[in-house]
Amino acid sequence: MAKDLLLEIGLEEVPARFVRGAMNQLQEKTVKWLVDSRIHHGEVEVFATPRRLSLLIHSVEEKQADVNEQVKGPSRKIALDDQGNWSKAALGFARSQGAEPEQFFFQELAGVEYVYVNKSSVGGQTADVLPEGLTHIITSMSFPKNMRWGSYELKFVRPIKWLVSLFGDEIVPLELTGVNSGRVSRGHRFLGEETVIAKPADYKERLREQHVIVDVAEREQVILSQIEQLAKEQSWEIAVKEDLLEEVLFLVEYPSVLFGKFDPAFLNIPQEVLITSMREHQRYFPVLNGEGQLQPFFVTVRNGDRTSIEQVARGNEKVLRARLSDAKFFYEEDQKLAIADALAKLETIVYHEELGTVADKVGRIRAIADRIASILNVDADTATSVSRAADICKFDLVTQMVYEFPELQGIMGEDYANKAGESAVVAKAINEHYQPRFAGDRAPSTLTGAIVSLADKIDTIAGCFSIGIIPTGSQDPYALRRQASGIVQIVLAQSLGLKLSQLFEAALAVHQQRGMKRNVDEVRQEMNDFFGLRVKNVLSEQAIRYDVVDAVMVTGYDDLGLTVERAAVIQSLAAGEERNEFKLTVDAFNRVSNLAAKAESRSVNPELFAVEAESKLYAEWQQAHPAIAKSIADGDIAAAVAQLSSLKQAVNGYFDAVMVMAKEDDVRINRLATLAAIADDIALVADFSKLVW
C-alpha cells in the first residue's frame, strides 16, 4: 500500500532571491532521505511562495524495504593479528554491523581477501520514521542568510509560523520552535483564511480557494499570459527580463498584472536610466515600441486580485513619479561636473590598498592601452582615441547617477562624454570598455573600445596575480575568470592579431614600472595557466569535442584565433564523412611522433640513408615543409593538415621498409632525426595522440 505525503513549512515572507534555492534544496534533501531510508515513492511535486515551502510526494510506501546485503569489512591482513585472532579493527567492524565475529567470512575482491558479513534488516513502518526524518530535513537546510528568533536555537531563513505534515489522511507529528504540525494551512495574507487540508491530494485546490497559487510554474504562466494579453490589447512590447520575472514570481502568491503611466517629459532622460530605476527600485516591466524605444507606461504585478486595480495603478504612478524625479535631478546635476574634476576625484578613491587608487588604475589602463595599440599598429587617429578613452574611461564612477545605479557605469559615461563634447568614438569606447559585462554579452564593436577593454581587464588580472590574489575553487571575488573570458571573447570577435604573450607582457611591463612584489616570471606563468582554462571553456562552448580540445591545447594557445581554427578543422575531419581515412592518417602521424620522442637531434644526413623509402620520405617532407610553415603562418590549418596528410603514403612505406631502431648508432640517430623533423611539423597543428576514436 502507498499513501501521499505532504509537507508545508509556513514562514514569514522570504526574500525572493532565496526562494527557488530553498525549494530545490527541500526537494533534494527529502528525496535523498527517502532513498537512504529505503522508502519507495512516486512523483515528487515541490511548491513555493513568499510565505511557504512545500512538497507533495505521491505513492509513498507505508513500509521500508527489507534489506539483505553483504557488507565489506577490513582486509584479511588487517582483520587478523599475528596469532590468527580477530584484531580490534575486525571486532569494531562486527560491533558497527550488529554482528558476531563467528558470522564473518572471507571473499576476494580485486585480488585481495576481505572480511564480509551478511546483514539483514526488516523495514519498519514509514509512519514511524517520518517524524524524525522530516524534522532532520527541515533543520538541516541552509540559506545564504539565516535568522534566529525568540529563545530558539534553530537557524532558518525566516521564522516558522505553521507546519502541515500529512501521510495519507494522518498527521505526522512534528514540533519546531514551538510550532506543532497539523492539517491547517494559511491562505493569502489579505484575501484568504486558514484552510483545512484533509488529505495531501487536496493541497493545491484548498489553497487556490484561498487565493494562493502554490505551483511555481503555474504562477509564472499566469503572469506571462496576463502580460501577453495586455501587450496585445495595447499594441505594446513589454520587456520581460528573466531575472526580474524570477523575482516577481516569488514576491506574489496570487498575481494580477496592471499598468500605469508616467509623465512623457521624463523621456528626455536616457531610457537606460528610466528602465533601471523602474526595474531596480519598483520591480516594474518597461513598455517599448516596435523600435525598442521606451514609452511612458509601465507594467507591474500585484499580489492580489483585481479589486480597485485602477487605484493601485495610481498609487504606483505616484511612487514612480518620485523615483524618476530623483533620477532627473541626478542626471542634471551630473552634467554640471567637468570631466577633469571627476578625474581628480578618482585620486581619493582606493581601488585596492596594494594597487593604489582608481586614478592609479586609470593610469595603468592608459599605459597598457597605448602598448596594445602599438602592437596592433593602429592608425594615428585610433591611437589618439584609445589614449583619450583610456584616460577618462572611469570618470563616471563619481557621478550621482552611477552611485545610485552602479550597473549604469559606462552607459552614463558615454552619455555625459557626448554632452561634454568628446568625440563619438571616445564616448562609445567608455561604454564598451566594460563589455562583455556578463556571460553571453556582446564584445565591443569598435576597435577603440576593444583595446581599452582589453587594457582594463588585463590590468585587473595582472594586478591581482601580482599581489597573490588568484582564484581558487569557487572563490573569485574580483571576477577574474569573467575578465579573462572577456579578453578571449574580444580577441576572437575582433580578429585581433594579438597574442596572449604580448598582452601579458604589456600589462606586466607597466606593473613592473610601478613596482611588483612577486617574481614576474612566476606571475606570467600563472597567468598563462589561468588563461589556458578559459580557452578550454571557449572551445567547449563551441561544441568542440574534449579530445580535440586536449589535442590542440598541447600545441599551445598563445594565438587564440589559430587555436580555434585548429580545433575546428580537426573536429571537422575527425567527425566528417572521411573520418576513417583521417584516422589512418592520424595513425601514421602518431607512429612518427612516438618514435621521434626518442630523437637526440634534428640534424639529418642523407648520405646515411640505406633504402629508397628513407630518401623518398625525406624528399617529400623537404618539399612539403615550407608550404606547411606558410600555411600555419597564414592561419590556414586545413591546408597545413592536407600538406601533412600528403606524407601518409611515404610514412607508411618508410615503416614497412625501415628498422628505425637500428643497431648502428649513427643510422639509428639519423632515422630518429628524420622522424623528429616531421614530428615537429605535425606538432604545429596538434598532438594527434589525444584523439579518441
N, C-alpha and C positions, 0 to 999 in steps of 0.2 A: 504494500500500500504506500501511497505517496500523498503528501499534502503540500500546499503552497506556504511559503514563508515570507512574511512582511516585516521589515524593519524601517521605522521612520524616526529620525533624530530631529526634533523641533528645536529651533535656535532663534536667538536674536539675529537681526539682519547681518548676513555675512558679506564682507566686501566682494564685489562682483568678480574681481580678478582671482579670488581664491576658490570660487565655487566649482568650476569644472574639474580642477585638480583634485579637490576633496571628493567629488562624486566618483571619479575614476578610482581614487585610492580606496574608497569604501568597497567598490565592486571587486577590485583586485584582492584585497585582504580577505573578503568574505569567501570568494571562490577558492582561494588558496587554503583557507581554514577548512572548508568543506572537503576538498581533495585530501588534505592531510588527515582529516578525521574519518576518511573513508565513507563519506555520506554522498551517495549519488543524487544527482539533481538534473533538472531540465533547464529551460531557458532562464536567463538572468536579465531582468529589466532594472535599470538604475535611473533614478529621477533626482532632480534638484531644482530648488527655487532659492530666492534670497533667505528664506526662513526655514528651510528643511533640506535634509539629505535622506534619501530613502532608496530602498531596493525591494523588488518583488521577485522571488525565486520560485519558479514553477516546479511541481513534481519532485519535491524533496522527500527522499526515502525516510520512512519512520524508524529505520534501524540501520546502524552502521554495518558495513560489510564485514564478514568474518575474514580473518587473515591467517594464512598458513604459508610460512616462508622460512627459508634457510638464511640465517644471519651469520655473516663472516666475522670472525674474531682475529686475534693476532696470529702470526705465522708460527709454525711448529717450533722454530728456533727460539722464539720469544716465549711461547706458551709453556715450554718445558725447561726446567733447570738442568744442571749437570747430572743430578741424580735421577732424572726422569720424572720428577714430581711437577705438579702444576705450579707455575710461577704466580707471582702476585698479579701480573697482567692478565693471566688466564682466569684467576679467581675473581678479579674485578669485572671481567667481561661476563662471567656467569651471573654475578650479582646484578649487573645492569640489565640482563635479559631475563631475570627471574628464573634462572635455570640452575641445575646442579652439574658439577663437572662430569658426573657419570653420563650425562646426556651428550657430551662432546663427541665429535667425530672429525677426522681429517679428510680434507678434499683438496686436490691440486688445482691451482689456478695460475696460468701463465708460467708453469714450471716450478711454482713454489707451493708447498703444502701449508694450508691454513686450518685453524680450528673453526668448526661450524657447529651451530646448534639449531635444531628445528624449533621454531616458535609459532605457536598457535594462539590466536586471540579471538574470542567470541565478541562480535559487535554489540554495543549497548544500544539503548533506545535514544534516538535523536533528540527527543524532548528533554532527556536528562542532561545532555551535554550542551544544549543550546544556550542556557543562561550564562555559563562560564565562557563559552566561545564568543558569543555576541558582545559580552562585556569586554573581553580582551580585544576584540576587533576595534571597538569604539575607543577604548583608552589607549590603544597603540597608534592611533592616527596622528600624523604630524602635519604642520602647516607652516607657511612662511613666517607668520606671526601668531603667537598664542596668547590666550588670556587665562588668568585665574580669577575667580570671583568668590566672594564670601570667605569662609574659612576652609574651603575645599582645596585639596592638593592637585586635582586634575587640571591639566592644561589643555585647553581646546580653543578652536578658532573663535568661538563666541559662546556665551553661557547657554547651557541646555535648558530648555523651558518645558518640553514634554517628550515622551517616548511612546511610540506604538510598536509593539512586538507581538506578532501573532504567528503561530504554527497551526495551520488549519483554522479552526474557529476557537482555539485555545490561546490564552495569553501566555507568552513566555516571560516569566518574572525576571525583571532587571531592576537595578537601583543604581543610579549615578547622581552624585551631587544632590542628594535629597529628592530626586525625581524618580518616581516609580513608573514602570511601564504599564500600559493599559491598551485599550482599543479606541480611545478618544483622540482624534486629531483636531487641528485647528484650521479654519478656512482663512480666506483673505482678511488682512488686518482690519479693513474698514467695511467690506461688503459681505463677509462671511461670518460664520459662527462655528462653534465646536460641532463636530460630527462624529458619529459612532461608526467604526469600521467593523462590521460583523464578521467578515472573512477577507483574506488578502485580495481575492479577485475583485472585490468591490472598491478597492482603494481609489483608483483613478476617477471613477464616476462619482463617488461620495465627495471627493474634493472638488471636482468640476462643479457640482451643485453648489459649492461654497466659494465659487469664483476663484479657483486655483487650478491652473493647468500645470500639472507636475511634470509631464513628459517634455523634456527639453526640446527634442526635435519638433514636436507638435507646436510648442510655443514659438519656436523660431519660424515655422511655416506660417503661423497666424500673423506674425509681424510682417514677414516678407509679402504675403498675399495682400495685406492691407496697404502696404506701401505701393505695391504694383497697381492696385486698384486706384489709389489716389493719384499716382503718376498718370495713369490712363485718363482719368476724369479731367485732370488739369492740364494735360499735354505737357508734362514736366519730365525731366530726367532727374531722379533723386539719387544722389551719390551715396551708396551704401558701402561704407568701408568695413571690412570684415572685423577688425579689432573693436570698432565702435559697436557693431551689431552684437558681438560677443558680450560686451559689457552691458549693453541694454538688455540683452536676453536674461542676464542674471540680476537685473535690477527690478524686474517686474514678475508678478505671478499671474496677472490677468491683463494682457496688453490691449491697448486701444490706441491706434495711430491717429494723430491730429496734425494740423499745420497752422502756422501763423505767418505774420509778415513783419517786415521792419522798414524803416524809412529808406527809400532808394538813395537818399543823399549819402548814406554810408558806403555806397558802392564806389565812391571816389577813393576809398582806402583799398590797397591791393587785396584782391579776393582771397589770397592765401591767408592774410591776417584775419579776415572775417570768418573764413571756414575754420581756421584753427581755434578762434575764440568760441565759435558755436560748438565745435566738437569737444574741445578740451574742458571748457567750463560748464557747458549746458547739456552735453550729450545730444546735440541736435544733428540731424542729417541735412546737408545743404541741398538746395534746389538749383539745377543748372538748365541752361537752354541747350539746343542742339549743337551749338558751337563750343560747349563747355564753359560758358560764361555764367557767373553767379547771378541768380535772380533774387529779388528782395523778399524771399519766402524761406521758411524752414519747416522741417518735419520732425516731430518728436513722438515719443511713445509714453503714454500714461499708464500707470499701474492701477487700472480700474476700468469701469465700464464707460459708456458714452454719455452718462448723465452730466448735464451742464458743461458739455465739451467746449462750447464757444467761450464760456467764462474761463475755463482752464487755458484755452489758447490765448486769451487776452492777458492772463497773468504771466504766461511765458513770454509774451511780447514785451511786457513791462520790464521783466528781468533782463531780457536780451538787449533792450534799449540801453540799459545802464552799462552792460558789458561792452557794447560797441562804442558807446561814448568814451569809455576809458581807452579803448583801442585807438580811437580817433585822436584823443589827447596825446597819447604816447607817440603816435605817428607824426603829429605836427611838431611836438617838442623835439623829437629826434632830428628833424630836418634843420633845426637851429644849431646843431652840433657840427662844427667843421671836422673834416676827416683828420686833419693834423692834430686837433685837440683830442679826438678819440684815440688816435695812436699814442699820444702822450699818456693817456690813462692806462694803456696796456702795461706801462712800465711799473705800475703799482699792483698788478695782479700776478700772483705767484702761479706759475704753471706747474712746477714741481720743485721742491726745495733743493734738489741736486741738479736740476736742469734750468733753473732761473725763472724769469718772468715770462709772461706771454709775449712781451716785446722781444725778449731774447729768442724765443721760438720763431717769431716772425723774421728776425734777422737771419736765423739759420735757414728758414724756408727760402728766403731771397737768395742766399748764397748757393744752396743746393739747386734751386730752380735755374739759376744762371749757368751752373755747371752742366745741367741736363740739356739746356738749350744749346750750349756749345757742342756737346757730344752729338746732338741731333743736327747740328749745322743749320739752324733755322735762319730765316732771313732777318734783316735788321729790325724791321717793324715788329715782327713777332717777338724778337728778343727784348725790345723795349717794352712791349705789352706784358711779357712774362715778368720782367723786373718790377713794373709798377703794380701789377696784380698781386705779386708776392708781397710787396711792401705793405699793401693795405688790405690783405685778404681777411684779416681778423678784426678790422676796426668796428664792425657792427656788434661785437661782443659786449661793448659798453653801452649800447643803446637801451632805452627803456623797453622797447618792443621785444628785443631778444632776451632781456632779463625776465620779462613776463612769459614769453613763449620761446624757450631755448631751441625748439625744433625749427624755428624760423631763421636760425643763423644761416648766413649765405643768401637766403631769399631776400631778407631785408637789406643785406649788404649790396646786392645788385640794384635794388630799387633806390636806395639812398645814394649810391655811387652815380647812377644815371642822373639823378636830380642835382648832384654836386658837379656835374659837367665832365665826369670821367668818360673815356671812350666806351662804346658799346662792348667792344671785345674785352676790355679790362673789367667792366661791370659784370659781364656774364661769367667771366673766369672766377670772380669772387664767389658766385653762387655754385659754379660747377666744381670748385676745388674740394667741396665736401662729398662729391659723388665718387663712387656709388655709396649711398648712405646706409644701405642695408642689402641683404642678400636678395638678388633679383632686381635691384635698382639698376638704372642705366649708367653707363660710364659718361664722362664729359664728352660733349660733342665737338668742342673746339680744341685745337692744339694747345693754345694758351692755358685753357682750363685744365687740360690733361697734365701739362708739365707742372703747374702749381700744385695740383692734387697729388701727383707723384712725390713732389718735394715735401709736402706736408706729411704724407703718410710714411715715407721712408725716414723722415726726421724723427717721427714718433717712435718708430720701431728701433732705429739705431740708438736713439737716446735712452729708451727703456733697457735695451740689451746692454748698453754701456754702463749702466748702474746696477745690473743684475736682475732687472725685472723681466723675467722670461715666463711665458705661460706654461703652466704645468697642470695636467689633468683637465679638470673643468674650470680651473681658475684662470681668468683672463680679464682682470679689472680694467685694463686700458684698451680692450678690444683689439689687441694686436693681430689676432687671427683675421678679423674682418678687414683691418687695414692692409694686411699682406694679400688677402684675396682680392681686395680692390685694386692693388697695384697690378696683379696678374691680369685682371679683367681689363684695366685701362691699356696696358701694353698691347694686349691682343686686339682689343676693339679698335685702337688707333693704328694698328700695324706699325708700331714704332720700332725702328732699328736700334733698340736699346737693350743691352744685355743686363742681366741681374748683377753681374760683377761690376759693371760700370755704375749702376745705380748705387750699389753698396759702397763703392769707392768714393762716389760723390758725397754721400752722407757722412761716411766715416772720416773723410778728409776734413770736412767742416767741423765735426765734433772734436777731432784731434786738435785743430787750431784753437779751440776753446777749452781744451783740457779734457782728457779721458782718464778715468781711474783704472779701467781694465785694459788688458793687453788687446791691441787692435786686431791681431791675427785670430785670437780666440773669439772675439766678438764677430768677426767676419765669418768664421766657420759656423758659429751658432746661427747666424742669420741665414746662411746658405742652407743649413739643415732644416731650419724653420720654414723657409720658402719651399723646400722640396715637398713637404707635406701639403702645402697649399696647391702646388702644381698637380700633385696626385689627385687632389679633390676636384680640381678643374677638369682634369681628364675623365675622371669617373662621372662627373656631371654631364659630360658629353657622350656618355654611354660607351666609353672605351673599356674593353674587357680588362679585368685585373691583370691578367698575364701580359697583355700588350703594354699596359702601364708600366709594369715591372721591367719589361724588356727595354723600353725607351728611356726610363729613368736612369738605368745603369750607365747609359751613354752620356748622360748629363742633361741639364735643363737650363743652362745659362741663357741660351737663346730660346725664349718662350715660344715664339712663332714656329721655329723649326721643330721644337719638341712636339707641339700639337700636330704639325704636319706629318712628322714621322709616325706618330701614333695612329693618325687617320689612315695613312697609306698601308701600314702593316695590318691594321684591323680589316681594311677592305680586302686585302689579299688573303688573310687568314680565314675570313668568313665568306669569301666570294665563291663564285662558281668554279674557279680554278684553284680552290684551296688544296686539293690533293696534289696538284702539280707543284704548288708553292711549298707544300710540306716536304716534297722531295728536294727542293732547292734548299730549304732550311736545314734538312738533314746533312746536306753537303757542306753548308756553312758551318754547322756545329762540329763536323769532323775536322774541318780546318782549324777552328778556334780551339778545340780541345787539345790538339797536338801542339798548336802554336804557343800554348801556355808554358810549354817546356823549353821554348826557344831562349837562347842566350844572346842572340844577335839578330839584327835585321839586315846584315851585310851578306848579299848573295853573290856567289862566284859561279857564273855559268859554266866555267871550264870543268867544274866538278860534277856536272850533270852526266849521269851514266846511261840513261834511257831517254827515248824520244818524248815520253809523257812529261818528263821534267821540263824539257825545253819548250814543249807546247804550252803547258800551263803558265810558265814564267813569261813567255812571249805574249800570250793573250792577256795576262794581268798587266804587263807593261803598257799594252795598248789601251786597256780599259781604265787604268789608274788615273790619268789626267782628266778623263771625262767624268769619272766618279767624283773626284775632288771638285771639279767645276759645278757639277750638279748639286753637291752638298752646299757649296758656297752660294749658289743661286737659290737655294731652298727648294729645289726640285727633287724631292725624295723619291717620287715614283720613278724618275729617270735613273737615279742612283741605284735603286733596287733592281731595275731592269738591267743595268750595266753589270751589276754584281751577278745577277742570275745568268747572264750570258757565259759566265765561267763554269757553270754547273757541270757541263759535259766534260770539260777539261779536268775539273777537280775529280770527278768520278773515275775518269781514265787514269789519272795520276795515282789514286789509291789502289786501283786494280793492278798497276804495273810496278809500283814503287814500295819498297820496305823503308818507311821513313826512319825508324829507329835502327839504322844500320850499325854494324859493329865498328866500322871505321869512324873515328871521331870527326874528322873533317867532313865526311859525306853526311853524317847524321846532323851535324851542326848546320851545314849548308841547306839541307832539306827542311829543317825546322825554321830556318831564316826565311825560306821561300814562303812557307805557310804563314809565318808571322806577318810578313808584308801584306799578304792577302787579308789576314785576320784583322789587321789594323784598319783596312778599308771597310770591312764588314762592321767593325765596332763603331764606325762613324754613324751608322744607321741605328743599330740596336744590338742588344745581347739576345740573339735568337734562341738561345738555350732556355730562356724563360718562358717561351710559348708552350701552351698546353694544348694537346690535340685530342 
